[in-house]
Amino acid sequence: MGEIMIHDRWLRPRIGIPLLVLLLLSLPAPGALAQDVAGTVVRLHGAAMALSPEGQARALNTGSEVLVGEQITTDRDTRLRLRLIDGAVITLGDHSTFTLAGYEPASRGVVLDLLQGVFLGVTGLLDDDTSAPMTINTPIGSFGVRGTTFWGRQGPGRMEVALLEGGVVHVEGAGVQVELDQPLLGTDVRPGEAPTPPMRWSDQRLEASRLTVAFPDE
Protein backbone atom coordinates (compact mmCIF):
# COMPACT_ATOMS: atom_id res chain seq x y z
CA MET A 1 0.00 0.00 0.00
CA GLY A 2 1.36 3.39 -0.95
CA GLU A 3 1.85 6.27 1.46
CA ILE A 4 -1.39 7.97 2.53
CA MET A 5 -1.33 11.63 1.49
CA ILE A 6 -3.46 14.27 3.23
CA HIS A 7 -3.68 17.62 1.44
CA ASP A 8 -4.03 20.73 3.64
CA ARG A 9 -6.31 22.41 1.12
CA TRP A 10 -8.88 19.64 1.72
CA LEU A 11 -8.71 19.86 5.51
CA ARG A 12 -8.03 23.48 6.46
CA PRO A 13 -11.55 24.82 5.86
CA ARG A 14 -13.17 22.01 7.86
CA ILE A 15 -11.03 21.01 10.86
CA GLY A 16 -8.64 22.61 13.28
CA ILE A 17 -5.13 21.56 14.18
CA PRO A 18 -6.11 19.42 17.23
CA LEU A 19 -8.51 17.33 15.17
CA LEU A 20 -5.97 17.02 12.36
CA VAL A 21 -3.37 15.73 14.82
CA LEU A 22 -5.87 13.20 16.17
CA LEU A 23 -6.66 12.06 12.65
CA LEU A 24 -3.00 11.61 11.79
CA LEU A 25 -2.37 9.61 14.95
CA SER A 26 -5.27 7.31 14.14
CA LEU A 27 -3.92 6.42 10.70
CA PRO A 28 -2.06 3.10 10.37
CA ALA A 29 1.69 3.28 10.12
CA PRO A 30 2.99 3.17 6.53
CA GLY A 31 2.88 -0.46 5.38
CA ALA A 32 0.86 -1.67 8.38
CA LEU A 33 -2.05 -2.81 6.27
CA ALA A 34 0.22 -4.22 3.57
CA GLN A 35 1.80 -6.50 6.14
CA ASP A 36 -1.47 -8.45 6.35
CA VAL A 37 -1.07 -9.66 2.77
CA ALA A 38 1.71 -12.23 2.48
CA GLY A 39 1.25 -13.28 -1.12
CA THR A 40 -1.01 -14.36 -3.96
CA VAL A 41 -2.06 -17.73 -5.35
CA VAL A 42 -0.57 -17.76 -8.85
CA ARG A 43 -1.58 -21.29 -9.82
CA LEU A 44 -4.02 -23.85 -8.46
CA HIS A 45 -4.98 -27.33 -9.56
CA GLY A 46 -7.62 -28.95 -7.36
CA ALA A 47 -9.11 -27.46 -4.22
CA ALA A 48 -7.60 -25.48 -1.35
CA MET A 49 -8.88 -23.35 1.48
CA ALA A 50 -7.63 -20.70 3.89
CA LEU A 51 -8.65 -20.61 7.55
CA SER A 52 -8.22 -17.37 9.49
CA PRO A 53 -7.06 -17.30 13.14
CA GLU A 54 -10.69 -16.43 13.99
CA GLY A 55 -11.93 -19.62 12.34
CA GLN A 56 -13.32 -18.12 9.13
CA ALA A 57 -12.80 -20.40 6.12
CA ARG A 58 -12.71 -19.42 2.47
CA ALA A 59 -11.98 -21.24 -0.77
CA LEU A 60 -8.82 -20.24 -2.60
CA ASN A 61 -8.63 -19.60 -6.32
CA THR A 62 -5.97 -18.39 -8.71
CA GLY A 63 -5.49 -14.72 -7.85
CA SER A 64 -6.59 -15.08 -4.21
CA GLU A 65 -4.53 -13.17 -1.67
CA VAL A 66 -3.19 -15.08 1.33
CA LEU A 67 -2.87 -13.29 4.66
CA VAL A 68 -0.38 -13.60 7.47
CA GLY A 69 -1.72 -15.98 10.12
CA GLU A 70 -3.96 -17.95 7.78
CA GLN A 71 -3.77 -21.73 7.67
CA ILE A 72 -3.68 -23.10 4.12
CA THR A 73 -4.97 -26.62 3.44
CA THR A 74 -4.90 -28.51 0.15
CA ASP A 75 -7.24 -31.32 -0.86
CA ARG A 76 -6.60 -34.61 -2.62
CA ASP A 77 -4.69 -34.38 -5.92
CA THR A 78 -4.16 -30.65 -5.41
CA ARG A 79 -1.22 -28.42 -6.27
CA LEU A 80 -1.05 -24.81 -5.09
CA ARG A 81 1.59 -22.24 -6.00
CA LEU A 82 1.90 -19.10 -3.91
CA ARG A 83 4.09 -16.09 -4.68
CA LEU A 84 5.02 -14.05 -1.63
CA ILE A 85 5.30 -10.29 -1.95
CA ASP A 86 9.11 -10.50 -1.65
CA GLY A 87 9.26 -12.81 -4.69
CA ALA A 88 9.70 -16.16 -2.93
CA VAL A 89 7.58 -18.96 -4.42
CA ILE A 90 5.99 -21.80 -2.45
CA THR A 91 4.36 -24.87 -4.01
CA LEU A 92 2.24 -27.26 -1.94
CA GLY A 93 1.27 -30.81 -2.81
CA ASP A 94 -1.93 -32.55 -1.81
CA HIS A 95 -3.11 -33.11 1.76
CA SER A 96 -0.81 -30.34 2.98
CA THR A 97 -1.47 -27.93 5.84
CA PHE A 98 0.71 -24.94 6.63
CA THR A 99 0.40 -21.57 8.29
CA LEU A 100 2.06 -18.28 7.38
CA ALA A 101 3.02 -17.73 11.00
CA GLY A 102 5.15 -14.64 10.52
CA TYR A 103 6.03 -12.28 7.70
CA GLU A 104 8.04 -9.06 7.93
CA PRO A 105 8.21 -7.05 4.70
CA ALA A 106 10.95 -4.79 6.08
CA SER A 107 13.38 -7.70 6.32
CA ARG A 108 11.42 -9.88 3.88
CA GLY A 109 11.69 -12.79 6.27
CA VAL A 110 9.04 -15.47 6.59
CA VAL A 111 8.20 -18.11 9.19
CA LEU A 112 6.01 -21.05 8.16
CA ASP A 113 4.48 -23.84 10.22
CA LEU A 114 4.20 -27.00 8.11
CA LEU A 115 1.85 -29.30 9.99
CA GLN A 116 1.73 -31.99 7.32
CA GLY A 117 2.30 -32.51 3.63
CA VAL A 118 4.84 -31.60 0.98
CA PHE A 119 6.46 -28.31 0.13
CA LEU A 120 8.72 -26.87 -2.58
CA GLY A 121 10.28 -23.47 -1.95
CA VAL A 122 12.30 -21.03 -4.01
CA THR A 123 13.60 -18.18 -1.86
CA GLY A 124 14.99 -14.99 -3.40
CA LEU A 125 17.86 -15.00 -5.87
CA LEU A 126 19.88 -18.19 -5.81
CA ASP A 127 23.18 -16.31 -6.02
CA ASP A 128 22.26 -13.61 -3.49
CA ASP A 129 23.54 -14.20 0.04
CA THR A 130 21.54 -11.20 1.27
CA SER A 131 18.16 -12.65 0.23
CA ALA A 132 15.44 -13.01 2.83
CA PRO A 133 15.59 -15.93 5.27
CA MET A 134 12.79 -18.47 5.54
CA THR A 135 12.21 -20.74 8.53
CA ILE A 136 9.92 -23.76 8.34
CA ASN A 137 8.77 -25.35 11.60
CA THR A 138 7.22 -28.82 11.72
CA PRO A 139 5.98 -31.06 14.55
CA ILE A 140 9.30 -32.94 14.40
CA GLY A 141 11.95 -30.31 13.67
CA SER A 142 12.72 -27.20 11.66
CA PHE A 143 14.82 -26.00 8.77
CA GLY A 144 16.07 -22.61 7.69
CA VAL A 145 16.88 -21.54 4.15
CA ARG A 146 18.17 -18.52 2.26
CA GLY A 147 18.59 -18.12 -1.49
CA THR A 148 17.78 -21.74 -2.27
CA THR A 149 15.45 -24.12 -4.03
CA PHE A 150 14.48 -26.84 -1.58
CA TRP A 151 11.92 -29.58 -0.98
CA GLY A 152 10.44 -30.79 2.30
CA ARG A 153 7.84 -33.20 3.58
CA GLN A 154 6.25 -33.65 6.98
CA GLY A 155 4.76 -37.11 7.08
CA PRO A 156 3.73 -39.59 9.75
CA GLY A 157 6.75 -39.99 11.99
CA ARG A 158 9.31 -38.40 9.66
CA MET A 159 10.44 -35.06 8.27
CA GLU A 160 12.38 -35.09 4.99
CA VAL A 161 14.37 -32.18 3.55
CA ALA A 162 16.49 -31.84 0.41
CA LEU A 163 18.51 -28.98 -1.08
CA LEU A 164 17.91 -28.84 -4.82
CA GLU A 165 19.81 -25.74 -5.90
CA GLY A 166 21.82 -22.84 -4.48
CA GLY A 167 22.58 -21.72 -0.93
CA VAL A 168 22.43 -23.78 2.24
CA VAL A 169 19.68 -25.47 4.26
CA HIS A 170 20.09 -25.84 8.04
CA VAL A 171 18.03 -28.72 9.39
CA GLU A 172 17.43 -29.20 13.11
CA GLY A 173 15.97 -32.02 15.18
CA ALA A 174 16.30 -32.91 18.87
CA GLY A 175 18.58 -29.90 19.34
CA VAL A 176 21.07 -31.10 16.72
CA GLN A 177 21.64 -29.25 13.44
CA VAL A 178 23.03 -30.50 10.15
CA GLU A 179 23.86 -28.46 7.07
CA LEU A 180 22.90 -29.27 3.50
CA ASP A 181 25.49 -27.31 1.54
CA GLN A 182 25.54 -29.14 -1.79
CA PRO A 183 22.71 -29.61 -4.29
CA LEU A 184 20.83 -32.92 -4.07
CA LEU A 185 21.85 -33.56 -0.47
CA GLY A 186 19.05 -34.58 1.86
CA THR A 187 18.32 -35.67 5.40
CA ASP A 188 15.56 -37.36 7.41
CA VAL A 189 14.45 -36.47 10.93
CA ARG A 190 12.38 -38.69 13.22
CA PRO A 191 10.72 -37.63 16.48
CA GLY A 192 13.22 -37.12 19.27
CA GLU A 193 16.19 -37.94 17.04
CA ALA A 194 18.94 -35.92 15.38
CA PRO A 195 18.82 -35.49 11.60
CA THR A 196 20.52 -38.25 9.65
CA PRO A 197 23.93 -37.33 8.16
CA PRO A 198 23.50 -35.46 4.86
CA MET A 199 23.70 -37.75 1.86
CA ARG A 200 23.12 -37.51 -1.86
CA TRP A 201 19.61 -38.69 -2.66
CA SER A 202 19.13 -41.19 -5.46
CA ASP A 203 17.66 -40.08 -8.76
CA GLN A 204 14.61 -42.23 -8.02
CA ARG A 205 13.98 -40.51 -4.69
CA LEU A 206 14.49 -37.06 -6.17
CA GLU A 207 12.04 -37.78 -8.99
CA ALA A 208 9.47 -39.18 -6.57
CA SER A 209 9.85 -36.03 -4.49
CA ARG A 210 9.46 -33.79 -7.54
CA LEU A 211 6.21 -35.49 -8.52
CA THR A 212 4.65 -34.70 -5.13
CA VAL A 213 4.64 -30.97 -5.98
CA ALA A 214 4.48 -31.06 -9.80
CA PHE A 215 1.42 -29.80 -11.65
CA PRO A 216 -0.05 -32.25 -14.21
CA ASP A 217 1.74 -30.50 -17.09
CA GLU A 218 5.12 -30.33 -15.34
N, C-alpha and C positions, 0 to 999 in steps of 0.2 A: 504494500500500500504506500502510495506516495505521501509526501509531507502535506499536512493539512494547512492551507493558507487561509488566513482571516484578513480581509481588507478593511482598513479603518473607515473608508468612505461608506461601507455598508453598515458599520456599527455606530459611528459617532453620533448620528442624529437620534438614535434610539436608546442607547444605554450609556451609563456613566462608567468611569474607570473602575470602581469597586466591582460592579457586575461583570465587566470585561475580564478582570483578574480572576473572578470566580469561574467564569466560563473556560478560561484558558487552563486553570488548574484541573477542571473536570475532564478535559480532553485526554484520550489515551496517549501514552508516550509514543513517539514515532516508532513504527514497526510493531507495536504491541499487538494489534489485531492481526497483522501478517504472521505473527509467530504461531497463531492457531492453525494455519494451513501448513502442513508438512510437505504435501506433494499432490500429484494428480495421477489417476489411473490412465495410462497411455495405451494399454492393450488388455483385453479380457476375453478369455475363452471359457465358457461355463458360467458358474454362478458364484458370487462372493457377496459378503455383507460386512458392514461396519457397525460396531456396537460402541456407543458413547459411554463414558464413565458413569453417566446417569441412567444407563440401561436402555437408551433409545436406539433401536435397530433401523438400519436402512440398507436397501440393496445398492450395490455398487455397479456402475456402468463405465464404459470408456468415456473419459472426460470428467468423471467424478473427482472431487477434491477429497483428500484424506486429511483428517485433523490430528494434531498432537493429542495423545491420550486415548485415541480410538483403538479398539481391538478389531483386527481384520481376520475374517475366517473365510476359507475357500471350501467349496463343495467337491464332490466326486468329479474326477476328470476335468478339473479346472486349472487354468493357468492365469495368473494375474501379474501384470507388469506395472510398477509404480515408479514414477520419476519424482525424486525429491526436489525441492526448490533450489538446492545447491548443485544439482546435476547428477547426483548419485542415482543409480537405477537398481531397483529390487524386483526380483521375479520370484513368485511363490508357486509351488506345485499344489496338488490337490490335498485335501484334508489338512490344511495348514492353519495355524492360529498364531498370530503375533500382534504385539502392541507397540505402537510408536510411543515409547515411554517418555522420551525426552528429546527435544530438538531445539537447538540454539542457533538461529541464523547468524548471529554476530561471529561465532566461531565456526559455524557450519558443521557442528558436531551432532551426532545422532546416537541415541540409545534405544535399542530394540529388545523386547522380551519375546523370544520364540518359545512358545509353549509346546508346540508340536509341529511336525511337518518338515518340508524341504524349502530351501532358500538359496537363491543365487544373487550375489551382490557385486556391483561394479561401483567402486567409490572413487570419485574425483579422477584426476589425470594419472595414468599409470606410472608416469615418469616424474611425478611431482611429489617430493617428500613433504611439502607443506600443505597437502590436501587435507580435507577434514577427516577427523577420526570417526570411526563407527565402532560401537561396542554392542555385541549381541549376547544377551543373557538367556540361559536355558535352565530348566529344572536340574540339570546335571552339572553344568559348568558354564564357562563363558569364553568368548574369543573377541579380540580386538583387531581391527584392520585399518589400514590407511593406504590409499592409492593402489588398490588391488582388485583383481577379479577373483572371487572365492565362492565356494559352495559349502553348504552346511545342512545337516539333517538332525532333528531331534526326534528320535523314535523311542519305542518302548525299551527302556533300559540301556540306551546307548546314544551318545552324541557323536556325530561324524563331521569332520571339517577337512577341507582340502583347499590349498592355494593353487589357483589355475594360472594366474599371470600377474607379474609385477609385485612390488612391495614385499611385505612381511605380514604374517598372521600370527598373533600370540594367542595360544590356546591354554586355558587353565581349568584344572579339575582337582579337587581335594587339596587346594592350596599349592599345587605344583604347576608350573608353567613350562610349556615347550614352545619352540619357535619354528614355524614353517617359513623358511627363507629361500626356497627354491621352488619353481613351478612344478606342479604335479605331486608335491609332497602332501601327505595327509596323516591324520591321527584319529584315533577313537578314544572316547572317554566314557567310562561306566560309573555308575553311582558310587561315590566314596573312594574312587580310585584315581590315580594320576593318569594323565594322558599317555597313550602308548608312544614309544619313540617314533619320531617322524620317519616315514618311509615312502618311497615312490609307489603310488598306486598303479595297479595294472591297467592296461588299456581297456579291459573288459569292465573293470569297476568304474573307471572314469566315464565310459560311455553309458553305463547304467545310471550313473549319477546325472549325467547331462539330460537323459531322457525324462527324469523326474521333474524337470523345470522347462522342458522344451515345448513350444507350441506345436500344433499338428503339422505346420508347414516348415518347421525348423529341423 
